[in-house]
Amino acid sequence: MQMLPRVIAVLCLILPFLAFGADAQVSAGDSRAIRAVIRAQLDAFAHEDGPKAFSYASADIREQFGDADSFMEMVRSSYPVVYRPASVDFLPPTALDGEVLQQVRMVDAAGRLWLARYHMEKQKDGAWRIAGCDLGLTGGTAT
């Protein structure tokens, strides 16, 4: 009987990842557009162009932070690897339940490997915007 809670716990951890890979693929055109938006925002961070970086955020993110300066300060303090990545490697984007996630491997200045999961939102005009980013240290280092 003690085994059942363990099995349930393992299934709760694994099933979301199995379902994540089972959903629809993102078209090649959307994939290119998504990468271009993320690259453009990273370039804006590199050039200290807060208004431009802020423009790639979804309406909800812009409303949450109110202005480019507040947004840039949050990125500088909470997402230093996104603010100044040493390297960036895009994985294939995936769609799940209507949401598109773009995973990006990033290396920070100390050589630590991170995984950023960008939540992407397609606008009515077809443009893509960044609706959020989850960031996690993978525990590895770049070689």
DRENNU-949220 format. One line per 3 residues: number of its first residue (from 1); their letters; for each residue x, y, z of N, C-alpha, C. Coordinates in Angstrom, 2 decimals, decimal comma, padded with zeros to 5 digits. Layout:
BEGIN
NUM = A = X Y Z X Y Z X Y Z ~ ...
***
This chain:
BEGIN
1 = MQM = 000,81 -001,19 000,00 000,00 000,00 000,00 000,86 001,26 000,00 ~ 002,08 001,17 000,55 002,97 002,32 000,57 003,46 002,66 -000,84 ~ 003,42 001,70 -001,72 003,90 001,91 -003,09 002,95 002,81 -003,89
4 = LPR = 001,65 002,75 -003,62 000,68 003,53 -004,38 000,94 005,04 -004,33 ~ 001,21 005,64 -003,18 001,49 007,09 -003,19 002,73 007,44 -004,02 ~ 003,72 006,56 -004,01 004,93 006,81 -004,81 004,62 006,75 -006,30
7 = VIA = 003,84 005,77 -006,69 003,45 005,63 -008,09 002,66 006,86 -008,54 ~ 001,74 007,29 -007,72 000,93 008,47 -008,05 001,83 009,70 -008,16 ~ 002,77 009,85 -007,25 003,68 011,01 -007,28 004,52 010,99 -008,56
10 = VLC = 005,03 009,84 -008,93 005,84 009,73 -010,16 004,99 010,04 -011,39 ~ 003,78 009,51 -011,43 002,90 009,79 -012,57 002,57 011,28 -012,67 ~ 002,36 011,94 -011,53 002,08 013,38 -011,54 003,26 014,16 -012,09
13 = LIL = 004,46 013,67 -011,88 005,64 014,35 -012,40 005,87 014,05 -013,88 ~ 005,59 012,84 -014,32 005,91 012,43 -015,68 004,82 012,78 -016,68 ~ 003,55 012,61 -016,33 002,46 012,79 -017,29 002,44 014,16 -017,97
16 = PFL = 002,68 015,26 -017,26 002,68 016,54 -017,96 003,72 016,61 -019,07 ~ 004,89 015,97 -018,85 005,93 016,00 -019,87 005,57 015,11 -021,06 ~ 004,92 013,98 -020,80 004,48 013,12 -021,89 003,40 013,81 -022,71
19 = AFG = 002,46 014,45 -022,05 001,40 015,16 -022,75 001,97 016,35 -023,51 ~ 002,98 017,02 -022,93 003,56 018,20 -023,56 004,10 017,87 -024,95 ~ 004,77 016,74 -025,07 005,35 016,38 -026,35 004,34 015,80 -027,32
22 = ADA = 003,16 015,48 -026,86 002,18 014,79 -027,70 001,27 015,74 -028,47 ~ 001,33 017,03 -028,20 000,43 017,96 -028,83 000,97 018,40 -030,18 ~ 000,26 019,29 -030,83 000,57 019,75 -032,18 001,94 020,41 -032,26
25 = QVS = 002,53 020,32 -033,43 003,78 021,01 -033,68 003,50 022,42 -034,15 ~ 004,47 023,28 -033,97 004,37 024,67 -034,40 004,89 024,74 -035,84 ~ 004,20 025,50 -036,69 004,61 025,59 -038,09 006,00 026,21 -038,20
28 = AGD = 006,67 025,94 -039,31 008,01 026,48 -039,54 007,98 028,01 -039,55 ~ 006,95 028,59 -040,15 006,84 030,05 -040,20 006,66 030,65 -038,82 ~ 005,79 030,04 -038,01 005,59 030,53 -036,65 006,86 030,34 -035,82
31 = SRA = 007,53 029,22 -036,01 008,77 028,96 -035,30 009,81 030,04 -035,59 ~ 009,97 030,40 -036,86 010,91 031,47 -037,24 010,51 032,80 -036,62 ~ 009,21 033,11 -036,66 008,72 034,37 -036,12 008,92 034,44 -034,61
34 = IRA = 008,68 033,35 -033,91 008,86 033,29 -032,46 010,33 033,52 -032,10 ~ 011,21 032,83 -032,80 012,65 033,00 -032,54 013,10 034,43 -032,82 ~ 012,56 035,01 -033,87 012,92 036,39 -034,22 012,51 037,36 -033,12
37 = VIR = 011,34 037,17 -032,54 010,87 038,04 -031,46 011,77 037,90 -030,24 ~ 012,10 036,69 -029,86 012,96 036,47 -028,69 014,35 037,04 -028,96 ~ 014,90 036,77 -030,14 016,22 037,33 -030,48 016,20 038,86 -030,45
40 = AQL = 015,13 039,46 -030,98 015,02 040,92 -031,00 014,97 041,48 -029,58 ~ 014,25 040,80 -028,69 014,19 041,27 -027,31 015,56 041,13 -026,65 ~ 016,24 040,01 -026,87 017,58 039,83 -026,31 018,54 040,90 -026,83
43 = DAF = 018,42 041,24 -028,11 019,24 042,29 -028,70 018,92 043,65 -028,05 ~ 017,66 043,91 -027,81 017,26 045,16 -027,14 017,84 045,22 -025,73 ~ 017,83 044,09 -025,00 018,46 044,06 -023,67 019,95 044,39 -023,79
46 = AHE = 020,61 043,77 -024,76 022,05 043,98 -024,95 022,39 045,44 -025,24 ~ 021,48 046,14 -025,88 021,70 047,54 -026,25 021,02 048,53 -025,29 ~ 020,56 048,00 -024,14 019,90 048,84 -023,13 018,72 049,63 -023,70
49 = DGP = 018,03 049,02 -024,65 016,87 049,68 -025,28 015,59 049,16 -024,62 ~ 015,27 049,74 -023,47 014,10 049,31 -022,70 012,80 049,40 -023,46 ~ 012,50 050,52 -024,14 011,24 050,60 -024,87 011,10 049,52 -025,94
52 = KAF = 012,19 049,23 -026,63 012,13 048,19 -027,67 011,92 046,80 -027,03 ~ 012,68 046,51 -025,97 012,52 045,22 -025,28 011,10 045,06 -024,76 ~ 010,57 046,12 -024,19 009,22 046,12 -023,64 008,17 045,91 -024,72
55 = SYA = 008,45 046,36 -025,93 007,48 046,24 -027,03 007,23 044,80 -027,45 ~ 008,15 043,90 -027,12 007,99 042,49 -027,48 007,19 041,71 -026,43 ~ 006,85 042,36 -025,34 006,06 041,72 -024,29 004,57 041,80 -024,64
58 = SAD = 003,82 040,83 -024,18 002,37 040,81 -024,40 001,71 041,97 -023,68 ~ 000,48 042,25 -024,04 -000,27 043,34 -023,40 -000,39 043,11 -021,89 ~ -000,59 041,88 -021,47 -000,71 041,59 -020,03 000,59 041,91 -019,29
61 = IRE = 001,72 041,58 -019,88 003,01 041,88 -019,26 003,23 043,39 -019,22 ~ 002,91 044,07 -020,32 003,08 045,53 -020,34 002,19 046,19 -019,28 ~ 000,98 045,67 -019,13 000,08 046,22 -018,12 000,61 045,94 -016,71
64 = QFG = 001,15 044,76 -016,51 001,67 044,38 -015,19 002,82 045,30 -014,76 ~ 003,72 045,65 -015,68 004,89 046,45 -015,32 004,70 047,94 -015,56 ~ 003,78 048,30 -016,42 003,44 049,70 -016,60 004,35 050,50 -017,51
67 = DAD = 005,66 050,29 -017,40 006,57 051,05 -018,25 007,86 050,26 -018,49 ~ 008,61 050,69 -019,48 009,82 049,99 -019,89 010,88 049,97 -018,79 ~ 010,99 051,06 -018,03 012,01 051,10 -016,97 011,75 050,06 -015,89
70 = SFM = 010,51 049,91 -015,47 010,16 048,90 -014,45 010,41 047,50 -014,99 ~ 010,05 047,29 -016,25 010,27 045,99 -016,89 011,76 045,66 -016,95 ~ 012,57 046,62 -017,39 014,01 046,39 -017,50 014,63 046,11 -016,13
73 = EMV = 014,20 046,81 -015,11 014,74 046,57 -013,77 014,40 045,16 -013,30 ~ 013,19 044,69 -013,58 012,81 043,33 -013,21 013,69 042,32 -013,94 ~ 013,91 042,52 -015,23 014,74 041,58 -016,00 016,17 041,58 -015,47
76 = RSS = 016,74 042,76 -015,25 018,11 042,86 -014,72 018,26 042,11 -013,40 ~ 017,29 042,28 -012,51 017,43 041,70 -011,17 016,99 040,24 -011,08 ~ 015,98 039,85 -011,84 015,43 038,49 -011,71 015,85 037,52 -012,81
79 = YPV = 016,29 038,04 -013,94 016,65 037,20 -015,08 018,01 037,61 -015,67 ~ 019,07 037,61 -014,86 020,36 038,10 -015,38 020,87 037,35 -016,60 ~ 020,61 036,05 -016,67 021,08 035,30 -017,84 020,31 035,71 -019,10
82 = VYR = 019,05 036,07 -018,96 018,26 036,54 -020,10 018,72 037,95 -020,47 ~ 019,05 038,73 -019,47 019,49 040,11 -019,69 020,84 040,14 -020,42 ~ 021,74 039,22 -020,05 023,08 039,19 -020,65 023,54 037,74 -020,86
85 = PAS = 022,94 037,01 -021,79 023,39 035,63 -022,01 024,75 035,60 -022,72 ~ 025,57 034,64 -022,33 026,84 034,43 -023,04 026,59 033,68 -024,33 ~ 025,59 032,80 -024,31 025,18 032,10 -025,54 023,72 031,69 -025,43
88 = VDF = 023,13 031,46 -026,60 021,70 031,15 -026,71 021,54 030,04 -027,73 ~ 020,73 029,03 -027,39 020,46 027,90 -028,29 018,97 027,58 -028,23 ~ 018,28 027,75 -029,34 016,84 027,51 -029,39 016,54 026,03 -029,61
91 = LPP = 015,62 025,50 -028,83 015,08 024,16 -029,03 013,80 024,31 -029,86 ~ 013,27 023,22 -030,40 012,02 023,35 -031,16 010,87 023,82 -030,26 ~ 010,06 024,75 -030,74 008,90 025,17 -029,95 007,83 024,08 -029,94
94 = TAL = 006,99 024,11 -028,93 005,91 023,13 -028,82 004,62 023,83 -028,45 ~ 003,53 023,21 -028,88 002,20 023,74 -028,57 001,49 022,74 -027,67 ~ 000,82 023,27 -026,66 000,05 022,43 -025,75 -001,18 023,21 -025,32
97 = DGE = -002,33 022,64 -025,59 -003,60 023,27 -025,21 -003,69 024,71 -025,67 ~ -003,24 024,96 -026,89 -003,33 026,30 -027,46 -002,22 027,25 -027,05 ~ -001,33 026,82 -026,16 -000,21 027,67 -025,75 001,06 027,20 -026,44
100 = VLQ = 001,86 028,15 -026,90 003,13 027,81 -027,53 004,25 028,15 -026,56 ~ 005,13 027,17 -026,35 006,29 027,34 -025,49 007,54 027,22 -026,33 ~ 008,44 028,17 -026,16 009,73 028,13 -026,84 010,80 027,97 -025,77
103 = QVR = 011,46 026,82 -025,77 012,55 026,59 -024,82 013,86 027,07 -025,43 ~ 014,65 027,73 -024,59 015,92 028,29 -025,04 016,97 027,94 -024,00 ~ 018,04 027,28 -024,44 019,17 027,03 -023,55 020,03 028,29 -023,56
106 = MVD = 020,39 028,74 -022,37 021,24 029,92 -022,24 022,39 029,62 -021,30 ~ 023,54 030,21 -021,61 024,70 030,09 -020,74 024,98 031,48 -020,19 ~ 025,20 031,55 -018,87 025,49 032,84 -018,25 027,00 033,12 -018,28
109 = AAG = 027,40 034,27 -017,77 028,80 034,69 -017,79 029,71 033,75 -017,01 ~ 029,16 033,04 -016,03 029,94 032,10 -015,23 030,00 030,71 -015,86 ~ 029,36 030,54 -017,01 029,38 029,25 -017,69 028,30 028,28 -017,27
112 = RLW = 027,36 028,73 -016,44 026,26 027,86 -016,00 025,20 027,78 -017,08 ~ 024,63 026,60 -017,21 023,61 026,33 -018,23 022,21 026,50 -017,63 ~ 021,37 027,28 -018,34 020,00 027,58 -017,92 019,04 027,14 -019,01
115 = LAR = 017,80 026,89 -018,62 016,74 026,63 -019,58 015,64 027,67 -019,35 ~ 015,39 028,47 -020,38 014,32 029,47 -020,33 013,16 028,93 -021,15 ~ 011,96 028,97 -020,58 010,74 028,57 -021,29 009,92 029,83 -021,52
118 = YHM = 009,90 030,27 -022,77 009,13 031,45 -023,13 007,70 031,04 -023,48 ~ 006,75 031,70 -022,85 005,34 031,51 -023,16 005,00 032,54 -024,23 ~ 004,60 032,06 -025,39 004,38 032,95 -026,53 002,88 033,12 -026,79
121 = EKQ = 002,52 034,30 -027,23 001,12 034,64 -027,48 001,00 035,25 -028,88 ~ 000,17 034,63 -029,71 -000,04 035,15 -031,06 -001,13 036,22 -031,01 ~ -000,83 037,37 -031,57 -001,76 038,49 -031,58 -002,75 038,36 -032,73
124 = KDG = -003,80 039,15 -032,70 -004,81 039,11 -033,77 -004,22 039,45 -035,13 ~ -003,17 040,29 -035,12 -002,54 040,66 -036,39 -001,51 039,64 -036,86 ~ -001,35 038,54 -036,10 -000,42 037,47 -036,47 000,96 037,61 -035,85
127 = AWR = 001,25 038,74 -035,21 002,55 038,94 -034,57 002,62 038,12 -033,27 ~ 003,80 037,70 -032,92 004,02 036,96 -031,68 004,56 037,90 -030,61 ~ 004,13 037,71 -029,37 004,61 038,47 -028,23 004,93 037,51 -027,09
130 = IAG = 005,83 037,94 -026,23 006,27 037,13 -025,10 005,32 037,38 -023,93 ~ 004,67 036,30 -023,47 003,67 036,41 -022,40 004,22 035,95 -021,06 ~ 005,48 035,58 -021,02 006,10 035,16 -019,77 007,33 034,33 -020,05
133 = CDL = 008,14 034,15 -019,02 009,35 033,34 -019,16 009,62 032,66 -017,82 ~ 009,75 031,35 -017,86 010,15 030,57 -016,70 011,62 030,24 -016,89 ~ 012,39 030,34 -015,84 013,83 030,15 -015,95 014,29 029,17 -014,90
136 = GLT = 015,12 028,22 -015,30 015,65 027,26 -014,35 017,08 026,91 -014,66 ~ 017,88 026,80 -013,62 019,27 026,38 -013,73 019,29 024,88 -013,94 ~ 019,99 024,41 -014,96 019,98 022,98 -015,24 020,95 022,21 -014,38
139 = GGT = 021,86 022,90 -013,75 022,85 022,21 -012,92 024,11 021,88 -013,70 ~ 024,06 022,07 -015,01 025,23 021,80 -015,83 026,01 023,05 -016,15 ~ 027,13 022,84 -016,81 027,93 023,97 -017,29 028,20 023,77 -018,76
142 = AT = 028,45 024,88 -019,44 028,76 024,82 -020,86 030,17 024,26 -021,03 ~ 030,35 023,49 -022,08 031,68 022,92 -022,32 032,30 023,53 -023,53
***
